[in-house]
Each structure stands twice: as structure tokens, then as C-alpha cells.
Amino acid sequence: MDRTLTVSGNVKLKIDGYALNGKVLQVEKDSNLIKAHMATFTDKNGYKVSGDVIEFDLISKNYKVTQPVGAAYMKY
């Protein structure tokens, strides 16, 4: 059975000097990946990036903007 932890609201998560803020954060069971919706990611140097969906790997500390801001609305 698949299990996903979903937290919604104004979610603020700080891990090892990185900050992830979003409206919805999701983590699947046995996964190292946090998926944040309507989010802002800040790295250790203070560099900020925003996106409709940002994925952050807890092991490698790499992030990826999988949907830039407004991408969900471009098809309409």
C-alpha cells in the first residue's frame, strides 16, 4: 500500500540550513524526496527560487523546480 504524508497550510520546513516554504508539502513512504507546491526554496547561501512545484532531495540536498510559477495556468 502506498503511503504519503501531506501537510498543508503555510508550511515552513528548515533542514540543515535549507528552507522550504509552501502551501502543501508531500513525502512518500521510503522516499528521500519532498515535493512542495506553491513553494519557495532557500539554499544555505540565501539564494531563493520559487515555483508551483519544487522537489528537494534530503540525501543529495539537490532541488529541482518541476513546474515554474504560473506553469499550471499556461495551458488555459
C-alpha positions in Angstrom: 0.0 0.0 0.0 1.3 3.4 -0.9 1.6 5.9 1.9 2.1 9.7 1.5 2.4 12.3 4.2 0.7 15.5 3.2 1.0 18.7 5.2 -1.0 21.8 4.1 -1.3 25.4 5.2 1.6 27.8 5.5 4.2 25.1 5.9 7.8 26.1 6.8 10.5 23.4 6.9 14.1 24.0 7.8 16.7 21.2 7.2 20.5 21.5 7.6 20.5 25.2 6.6 18.0 24.9 3.8 14.5 26.3 4.0 11.4 25.1 2.1 8.1 27.0 2.4 5.0 26.0 0.7 1.2 25.7 0.8 1.4 21.8 0.5 4.4 19.5 1.3 4.3 15.8 0.4 6.6 13.0 1.3 6.0 9.4 0.2 7.0 6.4 2.3 10.6 5.2 1.8 11.4 8.3 -0.3 14.1 10.9 0.2 12.2 13.4 -1.9 10.0 16.3 -0.5 7.6 17.8 -3.0 6.4 21.3 -2.2 3.5 23.0 -4.0 3.3 26.9 -4.4 6.7 27.0 -2.8 9.9 28.9 -2.2 13.2 27.2 -1.6 16.2 28.9 0.0 19.7 27.4 0.0 22.5 27.8 2.5 23.8 30.9 0.7 20.4 32.7 0.8 19.6 32.0 -2.9 15.8 31.8 -3.3 13.8 30.1 -6.0 10.0 29.9 -6.3 7.8 27.5 -8.2 4.5 25.9 -8.4 6.2 22.6 -7.6 9.7 22.2 -6.2 11.3 18.9 -5.3 14.1 18.6 -2.7 16.2 15.5 -2.2 17.0 15.1 1.5 20.1 13.0 0.8 21.9 14.8 -2.0 20.5 18.3 -1.0 19.6 19.0 -4.6 16.5 20.7 -5.7 14.5 20.9 -8.9 11.7 23.3 -10.0 9.5 20.8 -11.8 6.8 23.4 -12.5 7.8 27.1 -12.6 5.5 29.8 -11.3 2.3 30.0 -13.4 3.0 26.8 -15.4 -0.2 25.2 -14.2 -2.2 28.1 -15.8 -0.3 28.4 -19.1 -2.5 25.7 -20.8 -5.7 27.8 -20.4 
